[in-house]
Amino acid sequence: MSAARWVPLALTAVACWGPPPREATIAVTPPLAEAHVRGDELFVQLTPGTPLAAVVRIPIEPLRPGMTLNEARKELGDPVATRQEADTVYYAYRQAPDQVELVRYSGSGEDWFVAATPADNAVTRVFAPSVQEAISRATHVRRITIQERRNRRQAFTGDVHEGRVFRLQWHEAEG
């Protein structure tokens, strides 16, 4: 067989052995209503009436997405610490055991969201068992997005890697 015929066959074989499709539905139980994997992200919808606090173990309320510093001051008083990085200002309202901050981003328009840094960022510490199970079934997922209701603009996101959760944010979702 000539080399010219062998190369296309080799390329065909490689194409057949590529990565599996990156969209899947994950079987879940209440309080999760549904879970889908798209690319490297897991999207979770909660059953109607289930609050986010039922599946996210880091207490972040009464802070909420869209809340301004003036509103937070009225409800909670002054932040315990403030720091700034470029276009982002972080107002810490709790530092222990988990750091919880109201964040103002002004890079491309103003955006207010809540960020959390858990003292123990293990998936088992941050999420309830139902979410832990969904993450374990969704192999190769690097980010999770949880919404209380379909089409609701608020979402909770976190990056996941090797059983750890990073960059937790509760924010206004796009679209």
HUTA-V359019 format. One record per pair of residues at least 4 apart in sequence whose ideal C-beta (glycine too) atoms are under 8 Angstrom apart, sorted by sequence separation. I is the first residue (numbers start at 0). GAP is how many residues later the second one is. D is the distance in whole Angstrom. If there is no record, write none. Layout:
# HUTA-V359019
I/GAP/D  I/GAP/D
This chain:
# HUTA-V359019
0/4/5  1/4/7  2/4/6  4/4/7  5/4/6  6/4/6  7/4/6  8/4/7  9/4/7  10/4/6  11/4/7  12/4/7  13/4/7  27/4/4  36/4/7  45/4/4  49/4/5  51/4/5  55/4/8  62/4/6  66/4/5  67/4/7  68/4/6  69/4/7  70/4/7  71/4/5  72/4/6  83/4/7  93/4/7  94/4/5  105/4/5  116/4/8  120/4/7  121/4/7  122/4/6  126/4/4  127/4/7  128/4/6  129/4/7  130/4/6  131/4/6  132/4/6  133/4/6  147/4/6  159/4/7  0/5/6  27/5/7  36/5/6  37/5/7  45/5/8  49/5/7  66/5/6  72/5/6  83/5/5  84/5/8  93/5/7  104/5/7  105/5/8  119/5/4  120/5/6  126/5/5  146/5/5  159/5/6  160/5/7  27/6/6  35/6/8  36/6/8  45/6/7  52/6/7  82/6/8  83/6/7  93/6/4  103/6/7  104/6/5  134/6/7  147/6/7  158/6/7  159/6/8  27/7/5  34/7/6  35/7/5  71/7/7  81/7/7  82/7/5  91/7/6  92/7/6  103/7/8  104/7/8  117/7/6  146/7/7  157/7/5  158/7/4  34/8/7  45/8/7  52/8/7  81/8/7  91/8/7  92/8/7  103/8/6  104/8/7  117/8/6  123/8/6  126/8/7  146/8/5  157/8/7  158/8/5  24/9/7  25/9/4  34/9/5  45/9/7  62/9/6  81/9/6  82/9/8  91/9/5  92/9/6  102/9/7  122/9/6  134/9/6  145/9/7  146/9/8  157/9/6  24/10/7  25/10/7  33/10/7  34/10/8  68/10/8  80/10/8  81/10/7  90/10/6  101/10/7  102/10/5  144/10/5  145/10/5  156/10/8  157/10/5  24/11/6  25/11/6  33/11/5  43/11/8  80/11/4  89/11/5  90/11/5  101/11/8  102/11/7  144/11/7  145/11/8  156/11/7  157/11/7  23/12/7  24/12/8  31/12/6  32/12/5  78/12/4  79/12/5  89/12/8  90/12/7  101/12/6  102/12/5  122/12/6  144/12/5  155/12/7  156/12/5  22/13/7  23/13/5  31/13/7  32/13/6  61/13/6  62/13/8  78/13/5  79/13/7  89/13/5  90/13/7  100/13/7  130/13/7  143/13/7  155/13/7  22/14/6  31/14/6  32/14/5  61/14/7  78/14/6  79/14/7  80/14/7  88/14/7  99/14/7  100/14/5  142/14/6  143/14/5  155/14/5  156/14/7  21/15/7  22/15/5  30/15/6  31/15/7  32/15/8  79/15/6  87/15/6  88/15/5  99/15/8  100/15/8  130/15/7  142/15/7  154/15/8  21/16/7  22/16/8  25/16/7  27/16/8  30/16/5  87/16/7  99/16/5  100/16/8  142/16/5  143/16/6  153/16/7  154/16/6  21/17/5  29/17/5  75/17/6  87/17/5  88/17/8  98/17/7  141/17/6  142/17/7  153/17/7  154/17/8  21/18/7  86/18/6  87/18/8  97/18/6  98/18/4  141/18/6  153/18/6  154/18/4  30/19/4  71/19/7  86/19/5  87/19/7  97/19/7  140/19/6  141/19/6  152/19/5  153/19/6  29/20/8  86/20/4  97/20/5  98/20/8  152/20/5  71/21/7  85/21/7  96/21/8  97/21/6  151/21/7  68/22/6  78/22/8  96/22/4  152/22/8  30/23/5  31/23/7  78/23/7  95/23/7  96/23/8  30/24/6  89/25/7  134/25/6  146/26/7  144/28/7  62/30/6  71/30/5  125/32/7  68/33/7  66/35/6  68/35/7  67/36/8  62/37/6  122/37/7  126/38/7  58/39/8  62/39/5  123/39/8  125/39/5  57/40/5  59/40/5  122/40/5  58/41/8  121/41/6  122/41/7  57/42/7  121/42/6  122/42/6  125/42/7  120/43/5  121/43/8  67/44/6  120/44/5  66/45/6  120/45/7  65/46/6  64/47/7  65/47/8  66/47/8  117/47/7  64/48/5  64/49/6  63/50/7  117/50/7  62/51/5  116/51/7  114/52/8  115/52/4  114/53/7  115/53/8  59/54/5  114/54/5  115/54/8  113/55/7  114/55/8  59/56/6  112/56/6  113/56/4  112/57/6  113/57/7  57/58/5  112/58/4  112/59/7  57/60/5  110/60/7  110/61/7  102/66/8  56/68/6  57/68/6  56/69/6  55/70/7  56/70/7  55/71/6  56/71/7  54/72/6  55/72/8  54/73/4  53/74/7  54/75/6  55/75/8  54/76/5  43/87/7  64/89/5  43/90/6  55/90/7  63/90/8  54/91/6  41/92/6  41/93/7  51/94/7  41/96/5  51/96/6  30/97/8  50/97/7  31/98/5  49/98/7  30/99/6  31/99/7  34/99/5  41/99/5  29/100/7  39/100/6  40/100/7  43/100/7  45/100/7  55/100/6  28/101/6  36/101/5  39/101/6  40/101/7  41/101/7  42/101/8  43/101/7  45/101/7  47/101/7  27/102/7  31/102/6  34/102/8  39/102/4  40/102/5  41/102/5  42/102/5  43/102/5  44/102/6  45/102/5  34/103/7  39/103/7  40/103/7  41/103/7  43/103/7  45/103/7  28/104/8  36/104/6  40/104/6  42/104/8  44/104/7  51/104/6  27/105/7  44/105/6  64/105/6  27/106/5  63/106/7  64/106/5  65/106/6  62/107/8  64/107/5  25/108/5  26/110/7  57/110/7  59/110/6  25/111/5  25/112/5  23/114/8  51/118/7
